[in-house]
Amino acid sequence: MDSDVSDWWSTSIIDMEPGKINLRGHPVQDLIGNVTFPQMIWLMTRGELPSDEQARLFECALVSAVDHGPQAPSIATARMAVTCGLGLNGAMASAVNMLDDVHGGAGEQAVELYGWAYDAVKNHVPIERAVADAVERWRTERSKFIPGFGHRFHKPEDPRAPRLLSLVDQAVKDGIVDGDYASIGRLVQKHLNEEKGRPVPMNIDGATAIIYAELGFAGPLARGLFCLSRSVGILSHAWEQMNQGGRNKGPTPPHYFWTYTGPKNP
């Protein structure tokens, strides 16, 4: 009977009893003060500690996506939730729940797209053909939108992507990552540019997906990591709104009205 209870949940993450907390086999008191928060995220999700160099590149991706302003649905939701009386926990929960396929999911999707091309290259398909096939497959099986490329707001390019790519390039030179996914990501952009006859620059999701893939994170974790990163901005905006005050503020000022498309009065 005891084993029925103790085995109901099984985990390799935490071993705990009175006076003892081991996380992935490491006593928590040995981790405190000796590992950074990015290293801790890696340990908890991957089961091992990264090298310092891996952790620094990982941290760059986390830092890059913390916020994108009140026009981002998740941030707007956090601020609106506060004006409706929710506390920080409720505001954060409401906002994180906005991070799904359309808003917040492109990083995971880009990792998957890159992975299709990567697997084809490993099976001796020329890399440019592998990329073109992956893009066409995405359009056939998933969506006409190629995740990680183009931006409705940042023209001509997302300022975060070139910086992240330069850090990946340095990590390749330093032998921290192989650079395979960076090559694939750049070729996706080249392929889209040639298709459209105009620049279709990589955005934050495409760039962070390269880092997460280079570091060996699974696609679904890329979405979870984006949620962790964006939670910093969500918390900041919710706290700011809480201090600014305001009651029941909707997404637009009250003198703006929606367009009614229903039946007219007889």
Secondary structure, DSSP 8 states (H G I E B T S, - for coil): -HHHHHTSS--SSEEEETTEEEETTEEHHHHTTTS-HHHHHHHHHHSS---HHHHHHHHHHHHHTS---TTSHHHHHHHHHHHTT--HHHHHHHHHTT-BTTTB-HHHHHHHHHHHHHHHHHTT--HHHHHHHHHHHHHHHT-SS-TTB--SSSSS--THHHHHHHHHHHHHHTTSS--HHHHHHHHHHHHHHHHHTS---B-HHHHHHHHHHHTT--HHHHHHHHHHHHHHHHHHHHHHHHHH--SS--SS-TT------S----
